[in-house]
Structures are given as structure tokens and as C-alpha cells.
Amino acid sequence: MRVDLITLFPELFTTFLATSFVGRAVDKELLTVRTATPRDFGLGKHKSVDDTPYGGGSGMVMRVDVMVATMESLDAEPRARRILLTPQGAPFDQRAAVRLAAEPALMLICGRYEGFDERIRGHVDEEISLGDFVMTGGEVAAMAVIEATVRLLPGVLGNESSATEESHAEATGGMLEYPQYTRPVEFRGATVPEILSSGHHAQIEAWRKAQSLERTRARRPDLVRPEAEPIPKARKAPRPKPEE
């Protein structure tokens, strides 16, 4: 996969791209990252990338001509899917990560200041948001998208099942993952459930599914799909009384 980054602060990604499994993906050439800064295409003596908003208002707005020139400077085959990182975008979730992981190339466009000139939206393929909050720039959002998608690429994680048996994965019905335990067996009165050391794999699997459903229903009921709910047992119809 190739990821193209449009950012005013490419140095923020230096450590991130060299650390943990993202760094290993780069070393294995499973991930290629290119960066371009709008400052290289800024205007005037000060290389300006923003300007005051038409109609007045606070803050500065990133210029459409500068941003599009920066995007086009990275155009290559395969063409990257251009993604604008903005609080006005669609919420990023695991399904979006799976979808983007199937793309050969992504372009993540990080904003700053008050926002983008509206016309920039006509030059991207989609808009993504991390949630209903605002940050000063899109760099942290870009890191989140990279980490969530790259870990799904074959060969990145040491254990391929790690990306399937976890919260929000399709294999778990999109629900939260069951509780996990390791040594010690007892810690300050809290013990590991006996079922996990029973050796009965079918019973352990059933326990984990039940725990996953219970935890999701308690913490994120919006994630519980109708097919995950247990089917209530049918009640037997009462026998009619014999006529006297």
C-alpha cells in the first residue's frame, strides 16, 4: 500500500512511521509513505498557504489553489484515493478501515487553521472524521487512519487472527471483544474465570460469545445486531380444558 500525506508538519510523522508494526510494514516494503507540504506551493515571499475568509469571520482558511497544487504534485499510478480529514466527514470505524485497506493507495489531507476553502471538497473522493470533536490539525487523524488500515494488510501483524478476533471485527459480528486474562491466576482477590483453564474449547468459545454480547449490550448497545440477540424460547400453548 502507498500512503501520500499532505501536511504542513511532515516531521510529526517521522517517529510514528518508524515505530512498532507501522515501522515494520515500512521496513518490509508493505507500506510506502510519501509526503508533500503545502508550504512548497505557498504564495509570495512568505509562502502563504491560507488567507482571510470572504464575508469576514475569525481564523484563516486554507487556499484551494495551494492545496490542489500540493495534491496534484503526488499524482501517480495507481491513483490514490483522496481523503479529506475534517470534523465534517463521515465517522471513521472498523468497516471503513477494512475498506481502505483494500485500496492500493490513499492520500490523507491534513488541514490546519480555521479550515478548508469549500472548493477543495470538489477535488477529493471522501471526507473522514475521527468523531464529534475538533483538533487543531489533521495529523493525529491521519496517524489513526494509517494505523487502523495498515495493521489489516497481510504480513503486517505477527498473528493474522489478531485482526479478526477483536472488537468491531466482522468475525465478532461487529461487537466488543470478550474479556481477556493472563497470569497471575489471582490478583488482589480478582481471579481468572475457571472456564478458561478447563480445556473445553467449545465451552470456552460459548462463554466468550456470551461475554462479548453481554459487554456490548452494556457498553455499546448501538453495536448489537438483531441476529446477535438470543432467540427467546417459545412458550408452550396451554392445553384446552375438556368441555364438561
N, C-alpha and C positions, 0 to 999 in steps of 0.2 A: 504494500500500500504506500502511496505517496500522500503526504500532507503538506499543503502550502499554507504558510502563516502570513497574514497581513497584520502587522503590528508596529506601533511606534517604539516598542521596547522589546526587541528580539532578545536582549540579554536576559530577560526574565525566564526564558526557556532553556538556557544553557545547562543548568543543573538538572532540571526536570527531564530533559531528553537524554541525560547520561546516567540516570538513576533507576534502579530496580528493573522490572521487566520491560519498561519502555526503553531503557538503555540497552538491554539485551536484544530487544527487537531491532534496534538501530544497528547494533554490532553484527547481528545475523543477516542484516540487509532485508529483513521482513518489513521494515519501516524506513522510508526515506523522507526527510523533512527539509523543506526549503523555506526561506523567509524573505520577505520584502518589506521595507518600511516606507510609508507614505512620505516621509521626510525627503527621500531621494527624488521625489516628484513634486516637492513643495514649490511655491511660487515666491519670487522676489528674493531680496538679499537674505531674508531670514527663513527662507524655505517654508513659508506658511502653508499649513495643511487645513486650516479652519478659518472661519470668518463669522462676523456677527449675523444673527438671524434676521431675515426680512420680516418686517412687521413689528420688530422690537422684541424684547424679552431678555432674560438672563442667560449667561453662558455663551459658548461658542459652538458652531456647528461644523462638522467635517465636510469639506468641499467634495462635490460629486466628481469634478474633473480630476482632482488629485487621486481620489480613491479608485476610480475606474482605471486610470493610467497604471496604478500600482497593481491592480488585479491582472490587467492585460499583460503586464511585464512577466508574469509567471505562466502565461498560457502555454500549454504543451500537450502532447498526446501521451496518455489519454487525458481528455479534458477533465479538469477537476470539477466536482460538484461544489458550487459556490454557496457557502453558508454564512449568513449574517448573524452574528451573536448579539442579541438585543433582548431586553426585557419584554418587548412586544412580540417575541417569537412564540412558536409552539413549544410547550413544555418538553424538555428532554427526558426520555425514560429508556428503559431497557430495550423496548421494541425499536426505538429509534437507533440505539446503539447497534443492535443486530443488523438493522437495515443499512446503516452507514458503513459497517464493517465489510459489507459485500461490495462496496464501491471501490474501484481501483485507485481513485484519487479524490481527495477532499481539499477544499480551500476554506479555511476558517478566518473570518474577517473580524478583527477586534477593533472596537470603537473606543473613543475617549471623548472627553469634554461633555457637552450637552447632548450630543447625539449625531445622527447622520442626516445629511441632506436627503429629503424624501426620495429624490430621483435615483439614489443609489439602489433602492429596492428593485428597480427595473433591470438591474444588472446581476442579480443573484438568483439562485434556484430555490432557496428556502431560508426561513429565519428560525432560529432556535433560542430558547431561553432556559436557564437553569431553574427558574422559579419566580415567584412573585416578589422579587426584591431587586434593588438597583445597586450596582457596583460602579466604581469609577472607570472601569475598563473591561474589555472582554477577554483579557489574557487568562484569568483564572478559569473562565468558562471554557476557553479553548483547551486548556490542560485537562479539564474534566471530560470533555468530549474525546480527546485523544486517548486518555487512559481507559475510558469505558469501551471504546471501539477496538483499540489495538489488542487488548487482552483477549478478544474473541478471535483473533487471527490464528489459524493453525500454526503450531510450533512455538507460540509465544509463551504460553504457560507450561510449566513442567508437567502438570496433570490436566489433560484435556477435559476431564469430567468436572474440574473445579469451576468451569464457566457454565455448566449446565445444572448442577445441583446446588443452587444458591438462590437467594431472594430475587424475585422478579423474573427468574428464568422461565422460559416456556415449559421446560420439563417439570417444573414445580407448579404449573398452572398459573404462573404469574404471582403466586403468593409469597409470603415471607418464609425464610428458611427456618427449619426446625432448630431447637436448641442444640448447641454443641458442647461437649465436655472432653477434658483430658485429665491427666494426673495433676494433683493427688485425688484419690477417691473421696476423701473427706477434707474439707477446709472450713474451719470455724463453724462447725455444725451443719454446713451445707454439703450434701452428698450427691454423688453421681447416681442417676436412676438405675436400679438393678437390671432393668430390661436390656440396657446397653452392653452389659457384660454377660448376658445369658447365653450368647452364641446362637440364639434362634433368629436367623436372619429375616424370616418372613414376619415374625412378631415385631422385630426392631423396625422394619420398613413400615408396618402398620402404625406403630407408635409414632414414628417420625411424621407420617402423613397427618395423623390426628393432631399432633402438636403444631404442625405448620398451619393447619386450618384454624385451630384454636387461637394461635398467636395472631394470625392475620385478621380474624374476626374481632379480636380485642383491640389491635393497634391500628389496622388499616382496613376497616370493613368495606371500603370502596373497592378493594382489590379482589374480594371474594366473588368468584364467578358462580352463576346458578348451578352449574354441574358439579361444583365442589361441595355444595351443601349436602349433608347426609339425607337420604330419602327416608321420610318418616314411614314407619311400619304401618301397613294397612290394618285398620281395626276390623275384627270380625263382626259381621252384622248379627244382631241378636236374633235368636230363633223365635219365630212367631209362636205365640201361645195357642195351644189347641183350643178350638171352639168348644164351648160347653153345650 
